[in-house]
Amino acid sequence: MTLDMAVNLTDAMFKTTIIVVAPVILITFIMGLVISIFQAATQINEMTLTFVPKIVATAIALLIFGSWMTTELVDYTRELLKTILSK
């Protein structure tokens, strides 16, 4: 394995990781922002109010995007194995 090949594989890994986790992270971030605005407006500082909705939003996002995420990871793994085994 050459250095150029290793750099390309690492670059593809990071790109795939960012693409796969982006929807879940963005939904959780938006939910956290909405909850923070709600807490600031109502001055309710209950700790469970921050965690439970974010966990629920994350679970829903994983249900919605889970099959797509799995497909992306399987495609990446196939390409990775093809690249490694062909060299």
Backbone torsions as a table, in degrees:
resi	resn	phi	psi	omega
1	MET	NA	127.8	-179.6
2	THR	-86.3	166.5	178.6
3	LEU	-64.3	-39.5	178.9
4	ASP	-62.5	-40.6	178.6
5	MET	-65.9	-41.6	178.9
6	ALA	-64.2	-40.5	178.3
7	VAL	-65.4	-41.6	178.8
8	ASN	-64.6	-41.4	178.5
9	LEU	-65.7	-40.4	177.6
10	THR	-65.4	-40.9	177.6
11	ASP	-62.1	-44.0	178.2
12	ALA	-64.4	-36.8	178.9
13	MET	-63.6	-47.0	-179.4
14	PHE	-65.3	-40.8	178.2
15	LYS	-62.6	-44.4	179.5
16	THR	-63.9	-41.4	179.2
17	THR	-61.2	-46.0	-179.4
18	ILE	-64.6	-42.4	-179.3
19	ILE	-65.6	-39.7	-175.5
20	VAL	-72.6	-40.7	-175.4
21	VAL	-88.1	-13.3	-175.4
22	ALA	-56.2	-46.9	-178.2
23	PRO	-60.8	-42.8	-177.9
24	VAL	-69.0	-42.7	179.7
25	ILE	-64.3	-42.5	-179.5
26	LEU	-65.3	-41.9	179.0
27	ILE	-64.8	-41.9	178.2
28	THR	-65.5	-40.0	177.7
29	PHE	-62.8	-45.6	179.9
30	ILE	-64.1	-41.1	177.5
31	MET	-62.7	-42.7	177.5
32	GLY	-62.3	-38.8	177.9
33	LEU	-65.6	-43.3	178.2
34	VAL	-62.9	-42.5	180.0
35	ILE	-66.0	-40.3	178.5
36	SER	-63.4	-41.2	177.5
37	ILE	-64.7	-42.2	177.6
38	PHE	-61.8	-43.7	179.4
39	GLN	-65.7	-38.1	178.8
40	ALA	-67.8	-36.0	-178.7
41	ALA	-74.1	-35.3	-176.2
42	THR	-102.2	-8.4	-177.8
43	GLN	57.7	33.6	173.5
44	ILE	-95.1	120.5	-177.4
45	ASN	-115.3	46.5	178.3
46	GLU	-80.8	128.7	-176.4
47	MET	-67.2	-36.0	-179.6
48	THR	-68.8	-22.9	178.4
49	LEU	-66.2	-26.0	179.0
50	THR	-85.7	-37.4	-172.5
51	PHE	-83.7	-44.6	-173.6
52	VAL	-62.3	-49.3	178.9
53	PRO	-63.3	-35.0	178.3
54	LYS	-68.2	-37.6	177.3
55	ILE	-66.2	-42.2	178.5
56	VAL	-64.7	-43.0	178.8
57	ALA	-63.7	-39.1	178.0
58	THR	-65.4	-42.6	178.9
59	ALA	-63.9	-41.2	178.1
60	ILE	-65.4	-41.6	178.2
61	ALA	-63.0	-39.2	177.7
62	LEU	-67.0	-35.4	176.2
63	LEU	-66.6	-40.2	-178.3
64	ILE	-72.7	-47.6	-173.5
65	PHE	-97.8	0.0	-174.9
66	GLY	-60.0	-44.6	-179.0
67	SER	-67.7	-38.7	177.0
68	TRP	-64.6	-42.2	179.2
69	MET	-62.1	-43.2	179.3
70	THR	-63.7	-42.4	178.3
71	THR	-61.3	-44.3	179.0
72	GLU	-61.9	-42.8	-179.4
73	LEU	-68.5	-38.0	177.4
74	VAL	-66.4	-42.3	177.6
75	ASP	-62.1	-42.7	178.2
76	TYR	-62.2	-43.5	-179.1
77	THR	-64.3	-40.8	176.8
78	ARG	-60.4	-47.1	179.8
79	GLU	-63.9	-39.1	179.0
80	LEU	-62.6	-47.8	-179.8
81	LEU	-65.6	-38.9	176.8
82	LYS	-62.1	-41.9	-179.5
83	THR	-66.1	-44.1	-178.6
84	ILE	-67.3	-43.9	-175.6
85	LEU	-75.8	-22.4	-179.6
86	SER	-81.5	-16.7	-178.0
87	LYS	-94.9	NA	NA
